[in-house]
Amino acid sequence: NAGVMQNPRHLVRRRGQEARLRCSPMKGHSHVYWYRQLPEEGLKFMVYLQKENIIDESGMPKERFSAEFPKEGPSILRIQQVVRGDSAAYFCASSPPGHVSYEQYFGPGTRLTVT
Amino acid sequence: DAKTTQPPSMDCAEGRAANLPCNHSTISGNEYVYWYRQIHSQGPQYIIHGLKNNETNEMASLIITEDRKSSTLILPHATLRDTAVYYCIAPLGKLIFGQGTELSVKP
């Protein structure tokens, strides 16, 4: 039973480029959550999605960041025009269908470095 | 979310029980307590959760006081691989990770 998959594991982008981070939830899971961990800081909730719906995006920066979870395929976290402050580890988690679950299963993360 | 308070760090000898405390004095009657851990550079890992009864699974035990104002996560026989940051969370709407307790298991 494969766990949550994230790719790429490491991503280097120059300032101004776009970063696309992918997350494939565990089999049978239809809820996806994205978190960001800045260097030497704690995990911060960004967004909660269900298939084709954004449920809670209260943690998303107002500009340059977007997330989607299409009917088919992985969830995508997109960061446009990256800046150095976007350098962080981005973790995705998933949970089974039903009401919001706090028993979430996390992927290994994508480490974004902006040069 | 109810605010949780944990000691910033703790040490434990390998093979001994690790008892990690958490205060959540403002928790409401329907808020669960969840524990996660994050081993260095890895994604967080769910450990256990409870409402008011003590809970046990293959990873740990969770003891919640009768007034629900505090809880203790117990790792019965800590190993070096249990070295991690442990987070106590009382979520309402989303998981809010605080600073957690950095547990160091020493040989």
Chai-1 contact restraints between the chains, C-beta under 6 A:
chainA,res_idxA,chainB,res_idxB,connection_type,confidence,min_distance_angstrom,max_distance_angstrom,comment,restraint_id
A,G42,B,F97,contact,1.0,0.0,6.0,A-B,restraint_1
A,G42,B,Q99,contact,1.0,0.0,6.0,A-B,restraint_2
A,L43,B,F97,contact,1.0,0.0,6.0,A-B,restraint_3
A,F45,B,K94,contact,1.0,0.0,6.0,A-B,restraint_4
A,F91,B,G43,contact,1.0,0.0,6.0,A-B,restraint_5
A,Y102,B,Y34,contact,1.0,0.0,6.0,A-B,restraint_6
A,Y102,B,P91,contact,1.0,0.0,6.0,A-B,restraint_7
A,Y102,B,L95,contact,1.0,0.0,6.0,A-B,restraint_8
A,E103,B,Y46,contact,1.0,0.0,6.0,A-B,restraint_9
A,F106,B,G43,contact,1.0,0.0,6.0,A-B,restraint_10
A,F106,B,P44,contact,1.0,0.0,6.0,A-B,restraint_11
A,G107,B,G43,contact,1.0,0.0,6.0,A-B,restraint_12
A,P108,B,G43,contact,1.0,0.0,6.0,A-B,restraint_13
A,G109,B,G43,contact,1.0,0.0,6.0,A-B,restraint_14
